[in-house]
């Protein structure tokens, strides 16, 4: 069964997919072990962890594809990649799609911001004309060349041009052949209801803690009409908080004795990264 078939089957079986954000091979392994059927490479988290920079259009196409290769190589779980704007015009989008397919990704998000883009919940976003984005979306669909690849078409026009234009774009994306539509950063539950009323499913909701969109649980999101729910940043924020606490304690005390109960044990961590498998390989090929 292909990765897109796995995505669609999981959506059909559960009626809703919860996708956690990952940003490297370790976070992907942990998410897969937790039992998620689909995971999502978030550009915000990748920019923060790879570059130490905000999600401000600084990541390159090759950096994102390279991250996808590393992540897809260590999990069997389908991976959907935040591919920003496709990193250029329609020709660049073709290359991005084909590179991600070769990397083993199961799908991508493609958005309509002016490059360099920025996080969907940051101010100052601009979008390209709809007809230009439709050409990029059609290029992405044609670039699949028969491969099973899940394309989520995203618009950031809610902030830039208003809800009506965002809905217009969502409808156009669906008509062009997008597998799912993502209208980023609606500002209220009422706006989300209007989106779900007018744009065909499946629809994506982005749950960003303390962001523009109201934070809700899966049941309420399902009732509003959202079948694909991304929680992109909670893992990153929890890790950043934990690192801050550990480094602060270590600098203050000179040891971690006071926080041992908050650290994963040595053996448990080695289980995540597969040490026993490497021991077995070492024993098999040792001369």
C-alpha positions in Angstrom: 0.0 0.0 0.0 1.4 3.4 -1.0 1.9 6.2 1.5 -1.0 8.2 0.1 -3.2 5.1 0.4 -2.1 4.8 4.0 -3.1 8.5 4.5 -6.5 8.1 2.9 -7.2 4.8 4.7 -6.3 6.3 8.1 -8.5 9.3 7.4 -11.4 7.0 6.3 -10.9 4.7 9.3 -10.8 7.5 11.9 -12.6 10.3 10.2 -9.9 12.6 11.3 -6.1 12.7 11.2 -4.0 14.3 13.9 -0.5 15.1 12.5 2.3 16.1 14.9 5.1 18.4 13.8 8.6 16.9 13.5 11.9 18.4 12.5 14.6 15.8 12.5 15.1 12.0 12.5 14.9 11.7 16.3 11.6 13.7 16.6 10.2 11.6 13.7 11.1 8.3 15.4 9.5 9.4 18.7 6.3 10.5 16.9 6.1 7.2 15.0 6.7 5.2 18.2 3.8 7.2 19.7 1.5 5.7 17.0 0.7 8.6 14.7 -0.4 7.4 11.3 1.0 10.5 9.5 3.7 13.0 10.6 4.4 16.5 9.3 7.8 18.2 8.7 7.2 21.8 9.9 9.2 24.5 8.3 9.0 26.7 11.4 10.6 24.0 13.5 13.1 23.1 10.8 14.2 26.7 10.5 14.6 27.0 14.3 16.5 23.7 14.8 18.6 23.7 11.6 19.4 27.4 11.4 18.5 28.8 14.8 16.4 31.4 12.9 12.6 32.2 12.7 10.3 31.0 9.9 11.0 33.9 7.7 11.8 32.4 4.3 15.4 31.5 5.2 15.3 27.8 4.5 16.3 26.7 1.0 14.8 24.0 -1.1 17.9 21.7 -0.7 17.8 22.1 3.1 14.1 21.0 3.2 14.6 18.1 0.8 17.7 17.0 2.8 15.7 17.0 6.0 12.9 15.0 4.3 15.5 12.4 3.1 16.8 12.0 6.7 13.4 11.7 8.2 11.8 9.5 5.7 14.7 7.1 5.9 14.1 6.3 9.6 10.3 5.9 9.7 7.7 3.9 7.7 5.0 6.4 8.7 3.9 8.6 5.8 5.6 12.0 6.0 4.0 15.2 4.7 6.5 18.1 4.1 5.9 21.8 4.5 7.4 22.9 1.2 6.6 26.6 1.6 6.0 28.2 -1.8 7.9 25.5 -3.7 10.9 27.8 -3.7 10.3 29.8 -6.8 8.0 29.6 -9.9 6.2 26.7 -11.4 9.4 25.2 -12.7 10.9 25.2 -9.2 7.7 23.6 -7.9 8.2 20.7 -10.4 11.7 20.1 -9.0 10.5 20.3 -5.4 7.8 17.8 -6.0 10.1 15.3 -7.8 12.9 15.7 -5.2 10.4 15.1 -2.3 9.0 12.0 -4.0 12.6 10.7 -4.4 13.2 11.5 -0.8 10.3 9.2 0.2 7.8 11.8 1.3 4.1 11.0 1.0 3.0 14.6 0.3 3.5 18.3 0.7 2.0 21.6 1.6 2.2 24.3 -1.1 1.4 27.8 -0.2 0.7 31.1 -2.1 2.8 33.6 -0.2 5.2 35.9 -1.9 8.8 34.6 -1.4 10.5 35.0 1.0 7.5 33.8 3.0 7.0 33.8 6.8 5.1 31.8 9.4 1.4 31.9 8.8 0.7 33.4 12.2 3.2 36.3 11.7 2.2 39.7 10.5 3.1 41.2 7.2 2.3 38.3 4.9 1.7 38.9 1.1 0.3 36.5 -1.5 0.9 36.1 -5.2 -2.0 36.5 -7.7 -4.4 33.5 -7.7 -3.8 32.7 -11.4 -0.1 32.4 -10.7 -0.6 30.1 -7.8 -3.0 27.9 -9.8 -0.2 27.5 -12.4 2.2 26.4 -9.6 -0.4 24.0 -8.2 -1.1 22.5 -11.6 2.6 22.1 -12.1 2.9 20.3 -8.8 0.0 17.9 -9.7 1.5 17.2 -13.1 5.0 16.7 -11.6 3.8 13.7 -9.7 3.9 11.7 -13.0 1.7 8.9 -11.7 3.3 8.8 -8.2 0.9 8.7 -5.3 1.7 12.0 -3.6 -0.7 14.0 -1.4 -0.8 17.7 -2.2 -2.3 20.1 0.3 -2.9 23.5 -1.2 -2.5 26.3 1.3 -3.5 30.0 1.1 -2.3 32.7 3.4 -4.7 35.3 1.9 -7.0 35.5 5.0 -4.6 38.0 6.6 -3.5 39.7 3.4 -6.8 40.0 1.4 -9.6 38.8 3.7 -11.7 35.7 4.4 -13.8 36.0 1.2 -10.7 35.9 -1.0 -9.3 33.0 1.1 -12.4 31.0 0.5 -12.3 31.8 -3.3 -8.8 30.5 -3.4 -9.6 27.4 -1.5 -12.4 26.6 -3.9 -10.1 27.2 -6.9 -7.4 25.0 -5.4 -9.9 22.2 -4.9 -11.2 22.5 -8.4 -7.6 22.4 -9.7 -7.1 19.0 -8.1 -5.6 19.5 -4.7 -6.0 16.6 -2.4 -6.8 18.9 0.6 -7.2 22.6 1.2 -5.6 24.6 4.0 -6.8 28.1 4.7 -4.2 29.4 7.1 -4.9 31.6 10.2 -8.7 32.0 10.4 -9.3 34.3 13.4 -12.5 32.8 14.9 -14.6 29.7 15.1 -17.2 31.5 13.0 -14.7 32.0 10.2 -13.8 28.3 10.4 -17.5 27.4 10.1 -17.8 29.6 7.0 -14.7 27.9 5.5 -16.1 24.4 6.1 -19.5 25.4 4.8 -18.1 26.7 1.4 -14.9 24.7 0.7 -15.1 20.9 0.1 -13.4 18.5 2.4 -10.8 17.5 3.4 -9.8 20.6 5.1 -6.7 21.3 7.3 -6.7 23.1 10.6 -3.4 24.4 12.1 -3.4 24.3 15.9 -0.6 26.7 17.0 -0.5 27.4 20.7 -1.2 31.1 21.3 -1.5 31.7 17.6 -4.2 33.6 15.6 -6.6 30.6 15.3 -8.6 29.5 18.4 -7.0 26.4 20.0 -9.5 23.4 20.0 -9.6 19.7 20.6 -10.2 17.1 17.8 -13.9 16.7 18.5 -14.8 20.4 18.2 -12.6 20.6 15.0 -14.4 17.6 13.5 -17.7 19.2 14.3 -16.6 22.4 12.6 -15.6 20.4 9.5 -11.8 19.9 9.7 -10.5 16.4 9.0 -6.7 17.0 9.0 -5.3 18.7 12.1 -1.7 19.7 12.3 -0.1 20.4 15.7 3.2 21.7 14.4 5.0 23.5 17.2 4.1 21.9 20.6 7.0 19.4 20.3 9.5 22.2 19.4 8.3 24.4 22.2 8.4 21.6 24.8 12.0 20.8 23.8 13.0 24.4 23.9 11.6 24.7 27.4 13.2 21.5 28.5 16.6 22.5 27.1 16.3 25.9 28.9 15.6 24.2 32.2 18.4 21.6 31.8 21.1 24.1 30.8 20.0 26.6 33.5 20.2 23.9 36.2 23.5 22.6 34.9 25.0 26.1 34.8 23.7 26.9 38.3 24.4 23.6 40.1 27.2 22.1 38.0 25.3 18.8 37.7 21.9 17.3 36.8 21.3 15.6 40.1 18.3 17.8 40.9 16.5 17.0 37.6 17.2 13.3 37.0 13.5 12.5 37.2 12.9 14.8 34.2 15.5 13.1 32.0 14.9 10.0 29.9 16.9 7.0 31.1 20.0 5.9 29.1 18.5 2.5 28.2 15.1 4.0 27.2 16.7 6.5 24.9 18.9 3.8 23.3 15.8 1.9 22.5 14.5 4.8 20.5 17.6 5.2 18.4 17.9 1.4 17.9 21.0 0.5 19.8 20.1 -3.2 20.1 19.8 -3.5 16.3 23.2 -2.0 15.9 24.6 -4.5 18.5 23.1 -7.3 16.4 24.6 -6.0 13.2 28.0 -5.6 14.9 27.9 -9.1 16.2 26.8 -10.5 12.7 29.6 -8.8 10.8 32.4 -8.7 13.4 35.5 -10.4 12.1 
